[in-house]
Amino acid sequence: MFDDTTVLDRGVDPVPAPKRIAKPLRVAILWKYPSLGLYSNSAFDDLYNGIGHNNGNLAFVYAIASQITNPVQFFSWSTTAETLKANADIIVIPCANQLGKHTDYGDMAKNLEKSGLPIVAIGLGAQADSYEHDIELKEGTLRWAQAIGGARAGSASNIYTRGAFTSAQLDKLGITGSIPGGCPSHFINQSPGLGHKIHANWSKLPLPRSISVAAGHQAWMKSREIEHQLVSLMMDPIAPGQYVVQSMGEMIKVSRGIFEGIDEHALKGIHNHTVPHYSFEEFKAWCRNYVRSFYDIPAWMDSLRNHDLTIGARYHGVALALQAERMGITVTIDSRTRELCENTGVPHVADSDLTAPITRFNLKKLIKFDPVAYDRHRAESAGRYLEFLNANMLEPAPFLARIADGK
């Protein structure tokens, strides 16, 4: 369905280049598909591979693609070192929570080392149960992180992390100097003053009506009671919401009305995690009516604009609501979601702190959003991000400077 290599032509004039280079470097972004095209009738497996097995990945890939004005080509992670060297001067890796025991990137590490190209990692996160626990890495992923850290274009750091926790974990591994910044999806909305727009929309509501749920995973038993309450709030007969899934494959399948071939245990888990009081046939009808997944960021954000509040355990599902100028709150379940929220100003609450019944009234009181602090933090973050991109010989899109300047 999709080509292995895709060239992106944005038609955007680059920011005036510093004297340090004659022309922008050619960038290889390690993500196979910048766009899934006309995906409405695509086979599920094609779509699932195209999103990297999590729809939330599309947020930071879309962000990075909009923020760099160098000549860009997209390549899969398995692209050979020879192909990368022939087509690019520098590699950019859009990152997620890859630093954890769930990954093993030994083969990729060897390929990156063989390419000999400078590498820039943007948005790298560490995954642990909490800030009190250190990450555990397989040998292959450790080598991958070391390969990136050792492939700087110059003296500046080439790793932009999701926050101080990830940077501290890298320091413990001997990979020092990373920049704790957050996620590039923080700058999808290209306007300064975003916090004031969010606040204006939120303040005019006595109570939130239509609610979009950033759905959790059916195996997250400790947050199941929270999920049940969110589903109940979402299913309002006058102001209906939506249940937006991102991962794993079984949940994404039911969002597309696919029930055949799903592991029986997983399907029963989704049923129990959402509407266990329905019969199985009623559950399938509920999925068709309420469960959604998205395959391009503009469509996702456009949907979120129709809802007063987005809430749930998926950071990117909530963060996109704020980028669409609507309120959101993340229910944090581990270090990765907490770190992202803290470093991008996304309202959040720990799952362990949601002990009272969740009502619209309680949510309105719970969310404390300071638009001045949010915009100040976002401007400062954009300034650091600009410095990072420039230091790594990447050409920033002009709107980043406007966000950093606050005007």
Buried (B, 14 or more C-beta within 10 A) or exposed (E): BBEEBBEBEEEEEBBEBEEEEEEBBEBBBBBBBBBBBEBEEBEEEBBBBBBBEBBBBBBBBBBBBBBBBBBBBBBBBEBEBEBBBEBBBBBBBBBBBBBBEEBBBBEBBBBBBBBEBBBBBBBBBBBBEEBEEEBEBBEBBBBBBBBBBEBBBEEBBBBBBBBBBBBBBBEEBEBEBBBBBBBBBBBBBBEBBBBBBBBEBBEEEEEBBBBBBBBBBBEBEEBBEBBBBBBEBBBEEEEBBBBBBBBBBBBBBBBBEBBEEBEEEBBBBBBBBBBEEEEEEEBBEBBEEBBBBBBBBEEBBEBBEEBBBBBBBBBBBBBBBBBBBBBBBBBBBBBBBBBBBBBBBBBBBBBEEBEEEBEBEEBBEBBEBEBEEBBBBBBEBBBBBBBBBBBBBBBBBBBBEBBBEBE
